[in-house]
Amino acid sequence: MVGQTKNLVKEIGMSAVEEVIESEIERVERWRVEELMRAGYDPLTAGQIALRSDIDLHQAIGLLAHGCPVDLAVRILL
């Protein structure tokens, strides 16, 4: 019984940690979408870029800030 209780606590504890981590990831992704839209990307493209953690947000915004057309920036980034 004690072993089962420890396993249950571990499962519940990990679920809570995973939930916190997941919600933090979601917050970051939402913030990235907002920043990309503010820079000039349409919502769909901003969402695609925001979900890609390998794409540098500042680079994506900088492309548009330096006059790169959105369609070209998307081809460069994706």
N, CA, C and O atoms as CSV, one atom per row, in Angstrom:
chain,resi,resn,atom,element,x,y,z
A,1,MET,N,N,0.821,-1.199,0.000
A,1,MET,CA,C,0.000,0.000,0.000
A,1,MET,C,C,0.861,1.256,0.000
A,1,MET,O,O,0.559,2.205,-0.724
A,2,VAL,N,N,1.922,1.282,0.795
A,2,VAL,CA,C,2.786,2.452,0.860
A,2,VAL,C,C,3.421,2.724,-0.494
A,2,VAL,O,O,3.496,3.878,-0.915
A,3,GLY,N,N,3.876,1.695,-1.176
A,3,GLY,CA,C,4.471,1.851,-2.497
A,3,GLY,C,C,3.483,2.407,-3.498
A,3,GLY,O,O,3.834,3.245,-4.329
A,4,GLN,N,N,2.232,1.936,-3.420
A,4,GLN,CA,C,1.192,2.436,-4.311
A,4,GLN,C,C,0.917,3.911,-4.055
A,4,GLN,O,O,0.724,4.683,-4.995
A,5,THR,N,N,0.899,4.307,-2.777
A,5,THR,CA,C,0.655,5.706,-2.420
A,5,THR,C,C,1.774,6.588,-2.940
A,5,THR,O,O,1.513,7.668,-3.470
A,6,LYS,N,N,3.017,6.147,-2.798
A,6,LYS,CA,C,4.153,6.923,-3.306
A,6,LYS,C,C,4.060,7.090,-4.815
A,6,LYS,O,O,4.315,8.171,-5.345
A,7,ASN,N,N,3.694,6.014,-5.503
A,7,ASN,CA,C,3.558,6.101,-6.962
A,7,ASN,C,C,2.458,7.075,-7.350
A,7,ASN,O,O,2.617,7.848,-8.294
A,8,LEU,N,N,1.339,7.044,-6.626
A,8,LEU,CA,C,0.236,7.952,-6.918
A,8,LEU,C,C,0.666,9.397,-6.692
A,8,LEU,O,O,0.358,10.270,-7.504
A,9,VAL,N,N,1.372,9.654,-5.601
A,9,VAL,CA,C,1.856,11.005,-5.316
A,9,VAL,C,C,2.808,11.457,-6.412
A,9,VAL,O,O,2.748,12.601,-6.861
A,10,LYS,N,N,3.685,10.558,-6.843
A,10,LYS,CA,C,4.606,10.907,-7.925
A,10,LYS,C,C,3.843,11.236,-9.202
A,10,LYS,O,O,4.173,12.201,-9.891
A,11,GLU,N,N,2.816,10.431,-9.524
A,11,GLU,CA,C,2.025,10.685,-10.734
A,11,GLU,C,C,1.300,12.014,-10.643
A,11,GLU,O,O,1.301,12.791,-11.599
A,12,ILE,N,N,0.687,12.280,-9.515
A,12,ILE,CA,C,-0.034,13.546,-9.338
A,12,ILE,C,C,0.947,14.703,-9.380
A,12,ILE,O,O,0.687,15.722,-10.019
A,13,GLY,N,N,2.072,14.549,-8.701
A,13,GLY,CA,C,3.087,15.600,-8.692
A,13,GLY,C,C,3.607,15.898,-10.078
A,13,GLY,O,O,3.754,17.066,-10.438
A,14,MET,N,N,3.888,14.880,-10.865
A,14,MET,CA,C,4.390,15.085,-12.217
A,14,MET,C,C,3.324,15.729,-13.090
A,14,MET,O,O,3.636,16.579,-13.924
A,15,SER,N,N,2.071,15.332,-12.904
A,15,SER,CA,C,0.994,15.941,-13.692
A,15,SER,C,C,0.908,17.429,-13.411
A,15,SER,O,O,0.737,18.227,-14.332
A,16,ALA,N,N,1.023,17.806,-12.156
A,16,ALA,CA,C,0.958,19.220,-11.788
A,16,ALA,C,C,2.141,19.976,-12.392
A,16,ALA,O,O,1.975,21.083,-12.905
A,17,VAL,N,N,3.318,19.391,-12.331
A,17,VAL,CA,C,4.508,20.027,-12.895
A,17,VAL,C,C,4.365,20.150,-14.404
A,17,VAL,O,O,4.666,21.196,-14.980
A,18,GLU,N,N,3.907,19.084,-15.041
A,18,GLU,CA,C,3.718,19.124,-16.488
A,18,GLU,C,C,2.691,20.178,-16.875
A,18,GLU,O,O,2.845,20.852,-17.894
A,19,GLU,N,N,1.643,20.325,-16.067
A,19,GLU,CA,C,0.614,21.324,-16.350
A,19,GLU,C,C,1.183,22.736,-16.238
A,19,GLU,O,O,0.888,23.591,-17.073
A,20,VAL,N,N,1.986,22.983,-15.225
A,20,VAL,CA,C,2.608,24.295,-15.059
A,20,VAL,C,C,3.540,24.583,-16.225
A,20,VAL,O,O,3.528,25.681,-16.780
A,21,ILE,N,N,4.340,23.603,-16.594
A,21,ILE,CA,C,5.265,23.784,-17.712
A,21,ILE,C,C,4.488,24.039,-18.988
A,21,ILE,O,O,4.830,24.937,-19.757
A,22,GLU,N,N,3.441,23.254,-19.218
A,22,GLU,CA,C,2.649,23.415,-20.424
A,22,GLU,C,C,1.996,24.787,-20.466
A,22,GLU,O,O,1.988,25.432,-21.515
A,23,SER,N,N,1.457,25.239,-19.361
A,23,SER,CA,C,0.817,26.550,-19.376
A,23,SER,C,C,1.844,27.657,-19.580
A,23,SER,O,O,1.525,28.684,-20.178
A,24,GLU,N,N,3.055,27.473,-19.102
A,24,GLU,CA,C,4.116,28.454,-19.336
A,24,GLU,C,C,4.486,28.483,-20.817
A,24,GLU,O,O,4.690,29.556,-21.386
A,25,ILE,N,N,4.570,27.328,-21.431
A,25,ILE,CA,C,4.857,27.253,-22.865
A,25,ILE,C,C,3.749,27.939,-23.646
A,25,ILE,O,O,4.020,28.688,-24.583
A,26,GLU,N,N,2.508,27.688,-23.268
A,26,GLU,CA,C,1.374,28.321,-23.949
A,26,GLU,C,C,1.416,29.841,-23.807
A,26,GLU,O,O,1.115,30.561,-24.759
A,27,ARG,N,N,1.784,30.327,-22.634
A,27,ARG,CA,C,1.888,31.781,-22.421
A,27,ARG,C,C,2.964,32.387,-23.327
A,27,ARG,O,O,2.765,33.450,-23.915
A,28,VAL,N,N,4.086,31.712,-23.429
A,28,VAL,CA,C,5.177,32.200,-24.281
A,28,VAL,C,C,4.740,32.204,-25.739
A,28,VAL,O,O,4.993,33.166,-26.465
A,29,GLU,N,N,4.088,31.136,-26.167
A,29,GLU,CA,C,3.624,31.068,-27.559
A,29,GLU,C,C,2.607,32.163,-27.853
A,29,GLU,O,O,2.649,32.783,-28.915
A,30,ARG,N,N,1.693,32.401,-26.917
A,30,ARG,CA,C,0.688,33.460,-27.101
A,30,ARG,C,C,1.367,34.822,-27.198
A,30,ARG,O,O,0.995,35.645,-28.034
A,31,TRP,N,N,2.359,35.059,-26.348
A,31,TRP,CA,C,3.099,36.324,-26.374
A,31,TRP,C,C,3.834,36.478,-27.703
A,31,TRP,O,O,3.858,37.565,-28.281
A,32,ARG,N,N,4.434,35.387,-28.187
A,32,ARG,CA,C,5.138,35.441,-29.471
A,32,ARG,C,C,4.182,35.787,-30.603
A,32,ARG,O,O,4.523,36.585,-31.477
A,33,VAL,N,N,2.980,35.192,-30.600
A,33,VAL,CA,C,1.979,35.505,-31.624
A,33,VAL,C,C,1.638,36.986,-31.585
A,33,VAL,O,O,1.589,37.641,-32.626
A,34,GLU,N,N,1.402,37.514,-30.393
A,34,GLU,CA,C,1.050,38.934,-30.250
A,34,GLU,C,C,2.158,39.836,-30.781
A,34,GLU,O,O,1.883,40.814,-31.476
A,35,GLU,N,N,3.401,39.515,-30.460
A,35,GLU,CA,C,4.528,40.327,-30.914
A,35,GLU,C,C,4.678,40.263,-32.435
A,35,GLU,O,O,4.946,41.275,-33.081
A,36,LEU,N,N,4.505,39.083,-32.992
A,36,LEU,CA,C,4.622,38.923,-34.437
A,36,LEU,C,C,3.500,39.659,-35.168
A,36,LEU,O,O,3.736,40.266,-36.212
A,37,MET,N,N,2.293,39.610,-34.632
A,37,MET,CA,C,1.178,40.334,-35.238
A,37,MET,C,C,1.403,41.841,-35.138
A,37,MET,O,O,1.102,42.583,-36.074
A,38,ARG,N,N,1.924,42.280,-34.019
A,38,ARG,CA,C,2.222,43.701,-33.840
A,38,ARG,C,C,3.263,44.162,-34.869
A,38,ARG,O,O,3.234,45.303,-35.329
A,39,ALA,N,N,4.174,43.259,-35.216
A,39,ALA,CA,C,5.223,43.582,-36.193
A,39,ALA,C,C,4.681,43.628,-37.618
A,39,ALA,O,O,5.276,44.263,-38.489
A,40,GLY,N,N,3.541,42.949,-37.862
A,40,GLY,CA,C,2.957,42.995,-39.194
A,40,GLY,C,C,2.583,41.667,-39.814
A,40,GLY,O,O,2.046,41.633,-40.921
A,41,TYR,N,N,2.854,40.576,-39.126
A,41,TYR,CA,C,2.455,39.269,-39.641
A,41,TYR,C,C,0.959,39.067,-39.434
A,41,TYR,O,O,0.397,39.538,-38.445
A,42,ASP,N,N,0.311,38.363,-40.371
A,42,ASP,CA,C,-1.108,38.040,-40.192
A,42,ASP,C,C,-1.237,36.976,-39.091
A,42,ASP,O,O,-0.258,36.295,-38.783
A,43,PRO,N,N,-2.415,36.825,-38.501
A,43,PRO,CA,C,-2.573,35.898,-37.368
A,43,PRO,C,C,-2.148,34.454,-37.672
A,43,PRO,O,O,-1.507,33.821,-36.833
A,44,LEU,N,N,-2.486,33.929,-38.839
A,44,LEU,CA,C,-2.136,32.548,-39.159
A,44,LEU,C,C,-0.623,32.380,-39.251
A,44,LEU,O,O,-0.064,31.445,-38.678
A,45,THR,N,N,0.032,33.270,-39.961
A,45,THR,CA,C,1.490,33.199,-40.109
A,45,THR,C,C,2.175,33.422,-38.771
A,45,THR,O,O,3.148,32.742,-38.447
A,46,ALA,N,N,1.669,34.372,-37.993
A,46,ALA,CA,C,2.237,34.624,-36.667
A,46,ALA,C,C,2.153,33.367,-35.812
A,46,ALA,O,O,3.092,33.040,-35.086
A,47,GLY,N,N,1.023,32.662,-35.900
A,47,GLY,CA,C,0.869,31.420,-35.146
A,47,GLY,C,C,1.844,30.353,-35.585
A,47,GLY,O,O,2.407,29.644,-34.750
A,48,GLN,N,N,2.051,30.228,-36.879
A,48,GLN,CA,C,2.996,29.233,-37.400
A,48,GLN,C,C,4.417,29.531,-36.930
A,48,GLN,O,O,5.147,28.628,-36.522
A,49,ILE,N,N,4.796,30.786,-36.991
A,49,ILE,CA,C,6.152,31.170,-36.569
A,49,ILE,C,C,6.299,31.028,-35.058
A,49,ILE,O,O,7.318,30.539,-34.570
A,50,ALA,N,N,5.276,31.457,-34.320
A,50,ALA,CA,C,5.335,31.435,-32.856
A,50,ALA,C,C,5.524,30.024,-32.309
A,50,ALA,O,O,6.203,29.839,-31.298
A,51,LEU,N,N,4.941,29.044,-32.955
A,51,LEU,CA,C,5.044,27.665,-32.481
A,51,LEU,C,C,6.418,27.059,-32.721
A,51,LEU,O,O,6.745,26.021,-32.147
A,52,ARG,N,N,7.218,27.690,-33.554
A,52,ARG,CA,C,8.546,27.182,-33.879
A,52,ARG,C,C,9.580,27.815,-32.955
A,52,ARG,O,O,10.038,28.933,-33.190
A,53,SER,N,N,9.936,27.091,-31.909
A,53,SER,CA,C,10.909,27.633,-30.951
A,53,SER,C,C,12.303,27.774,-31.554
A,53,SER,O,O,13.164,28.437,-30.975
A,54,ASP,N,N,12.532,27.156,-32.710
A,54,ASP,CA,C,13.830,27.278,-33.371
A,54,ASP,C,C,13.950,28.572,-34.177
A,54,ASP,O,O,15.031,28.900,-34.668
A,55,ILE,N,N,12.839,29.311,-34.315
A,55,ILE,CA,C,12.866,30.583,-35.037
A,55,ILE,C,C,13.012,31.716,-34.034
A,55,ILE,O,O,12.202,31.858,-33.118
A,56,ASP,N,N,14.048,32.517,-34.216
A,56,ASP,CA,C,14.309,33.639,-33.321
A,56,ASP,C,C,13.272,34.738,-33.541
A,56,ASP,O,O,13.124,35.253,-34.650
A,57,LEU,N,N,12.566,35.086,-32.485
A,57,LEU,CA,C,11.515,36.102,-32.553
A,57,LEU,C,C,12.067,37.442,-33.023
A,57,LEU,O,O,11.454,38.105,-33.860
A,58,HIS,N,N,13.202,37.840,-32.501
A,58,HIS,CA,C,13.780,39.128,-32.865
A,58,HIS,C,C,14.187,39.163,-34.341
A,58,HIS,O,O,14.071,40.199,-34.995
A,59,GLN,N,N,14.655,38.050,-34.854
A,59,GLN,CA,C,14.993,37.983,-36.271
A,59,GLN,C,C,13.732,38.114,-37.119
A,59,GLN,O,O,13.722,38.835,-38.117
A,60,ALA,N,N,12.666,37.416,-36.719
A,60,ALA,CA,C,11.407,37.464,-37.468
A,60,ALA,C,C,10.841,38.882,-37.496
A,60,ALA,O,O,10.357,39.343,-38.530
A,61,ILE,N,N,10.902,39.561,-36.370
A,61,ILE,CA,C,10.412,40.943,-36.293
A,61,ILE,C,C,11.357,41.878,-37.039
A,61,ILE,O,O,10.914,42.795,-37.731
A,62,GLY,N,N,12.648,41.647,-36.897
A,62,GLY,CA,C,13.648,42.487,-37.545
A,62,GLY,C,C,13.556,42.477,-39.056
A,62,GLY,O,O,13.801,43.492,-39.706
A,63,LEU,N,N,13.205,41.334,-39.613
A,63,LEU,CA,C,13.057,41.266,-41.071
A,63,LEU,C,C,12.033,42.279,-41.558
A,63,LEU,O,O,12.278,43.012,-42.515
A,64,LEU,N,N,10.881,42.315,-40.890
A,64,LEU,CA,C,9.842,43.269,-41.294
A,64,LEU,C,C,10.240,44.698,-40.961
A,64,LEU,O,O,9.957,45.618,-41.729
A,65,ALA,N,N,10.889,44.888,-39.830
A,65,ALA,CA,C,11.309,46.231,-39.427
A,65,ALA,C,C,12.291,46.834,-40.422
A,65,ALA,O,O,12.359,48.053,-40.577
A,66,HIS,N,N,13.051,45.977,-41.093
A,66,HIS,CA,C,14.021,46.453,-42.078
A,66,HIS,C,C,13.463,46.465,-43.499
A,66,HIS,O,O,14.215,46.603,-44.463
A,67,GLY,N,N,12.142,46.320,-43.628
A,67,GLY,CA,C,11.500,46.469,-44.914
A,67,GLY,C,C,11.280,45.203,-45.723
A,67,GLY,O,O,10.830,45.271,-46.867
A,68,CYS,N,N,11.584,44.071,-45.158
A,68,CYS,CA,C,11.370,42.813,-45.874
A,68,CYS,C,C,9.864,42.559,-45.988
A,68,CYS,O,O,9.154,42.642,-44.985
A,69,PRO,N,N,9.366,42.253,-47.181
A,69,PRO,CA,C,7.945,41.924,-47.313
A,69,PRO,C,C,7.600,40.658,-46.520
A,69,PRO,O,O,8.433,39.764,-46.370
A,70,VAL,N,N,6.384,40.596,-46.025
A,70,VAL,CA,C,5.956,39.474,-45.187
A,70,VAL,C,C,6.143,38.139,-45.896
A,70,VAL,O,O,6.657,37.192,-45.300
A,71,ASP,N,N,5.735,38.048,-47.153
A,71,ASP,CA,C,5.836,36.753,-47.849
A,71,ASP,C,C,7.287,36.289,-47.985
A,71,ASP,O,O,7.564,35.093,-47.894
A,72,LEU,N,N,8.197,37.209,-48.199
A,72,LEU,CA,C,9.612,36.841,-48.270
A,72,LEU,C,C,10.135,36.463,-46.897
A,72,LEU,O,O,10.887,35.496,-46.773
A,73,ALA,N,N,9.756,37.201,-45.863
A,73,ALA,CA,C,10.173,36.880,-44.495
A,73,ALA,C,C,9.714,35.479,-44.110
A,73,ALA,O,O,10.459,34.723,-43.487
A,74,VAL,N,N,8.501,35.143,-44.481
A,74,VAL,CA,C,7.972,33.805,-44.178
A,74,VAL,C,C,8.790,32.737,-44.885
A,74,VAL,O,O,9.110,31.711,-44.285
A,75,ARG,N,N,9.134,32.957,-46.143
A,75,ARG,CA,C,9.965,31.979,-46.873
A,75,ARG,C,C,11.340,31.840,-46.225
A,75,ARG,O,O,11.887,30.740,-46.159
A,76,ILE,N,N,11.891,32.935,-45.752
A,76,ILE,CA,C,13.196,32.894,-45.098
A,76,ILE,C,C,13.113,32.112,-43.791
A,76,ILE,O,O,13.966,31.275,-43.498
A,77,LEU,N,N,12.072,32.400,-43.011
A,77,LEU,CA,C,11.955,31.822,-41.671
A,77,LEU,C,C,11.473,30.378,-41.666
A,77,LEU,O,O,11.948,29.565,-40.872
A,78,LEU,N,N,10.544,30.061,-42.537
A,78,LEU,CA,C,9.974,28.714,-42.542
A,78,LEU,C,C,10.620,27.869,-43.617
A,78,LEU,O,O,10.271,26.699,-43.776
